[in-house]
Amino acid sequence: MPAKKPAPKSTQAKKSPAKKAPARKAPSDKPQKKSAAKKAASKKPVSGPDKDMVERTIDRKAGRITGRDLRELAGRKKEMDEKLKEVPGKFTRLVNQVKLLYAMIKDYRSGQYKEVPWYTIAVAAAAILYFLTPLDFIPDWIPIGGYIDDAAVLAFCVNALRDDLRKYCGFKGCDPDMYF
């Protein structure tokens, strides 16, 4: 019996090299993401109310924020502007930070700025809603002292969201030194 001739190279099936699936790390090897609030806690201490209490409050409130809350917040702009007028002059940076947070939320809602994670928007909204609430850790009707807890919560949030807020400042063409 004559031996078969091998098929010409052009008709031989080409074997493709086996593709390797990307290596996966075991869940225990995966670094756990810190929440923005936890990152902030390690960067800068909060004066005033206990920072753990502030972190828990922010995380709890941010976890409950919905699109409906953002719509409600948009409808409270006049109320926010009135409350900002009542803030003592030595809290100018606080006023600027609230305005920056509000502007970022507004631009996010309108679709003009989407380069931010939902958690950042939720934390910003929770901070502003806390600021607008007259009865909080220290009631706002107490002169000067009533804004200390608001300032602590906002400082904590702004510090936690610092990187996202700086990017937003770049997007808007704002000077970050007005806010940080």
C-alpha positions, 0 to 999 in steps of 0.5 A: 500500500502506497503511503499517503502524501501529506496535504499541502500546507495551505489546506492543513488546519492551522492550530492556534495557540491556546489562549490562557484565561487571565489569572484570577486572584482569590477573593481573599487576595483582593484588596478591599476598597475603602469607602471615600469616608474611610480614606478621608479619616486617614488623611486629615483628622476631623475636629468637633464631633467624633470622626467615627460618628461622622463617618458612620453618619455619612456612610449611612446617609449616602447609602440611602441617597436616590435619584429622587433625593437629588431632584428634591435637593435641586428643588431646595436651592433657594433654601440652601442659598438662604441658609448660606447667607446666614453662615458666619463670615469666618466659614467662607470656605464652608460656603464655597464647598457647599456651592461646589458640591451642589454645582457638581450634583447639578451638573451630574443630574443634567448629564454635563458631568458624568466623570464621577462615581455615584458614591461621590454624588451620594456623599455630596448630596448627603452632606448638603442635606445634612447641612440643610437640616436645622436639627442635627448634632448641634442645632443651627439656631445656636449662634456660631456653634450651630454650624460646627457640626455642619462644618465637620461633616462637610470638611470630612466629606470634602476631604473624602471626595477631594480627588473627585472635586479637584477633577470637577474644578478642572472641568469647570475651570475653577481655582481649587484654592477657593475650596481646599 
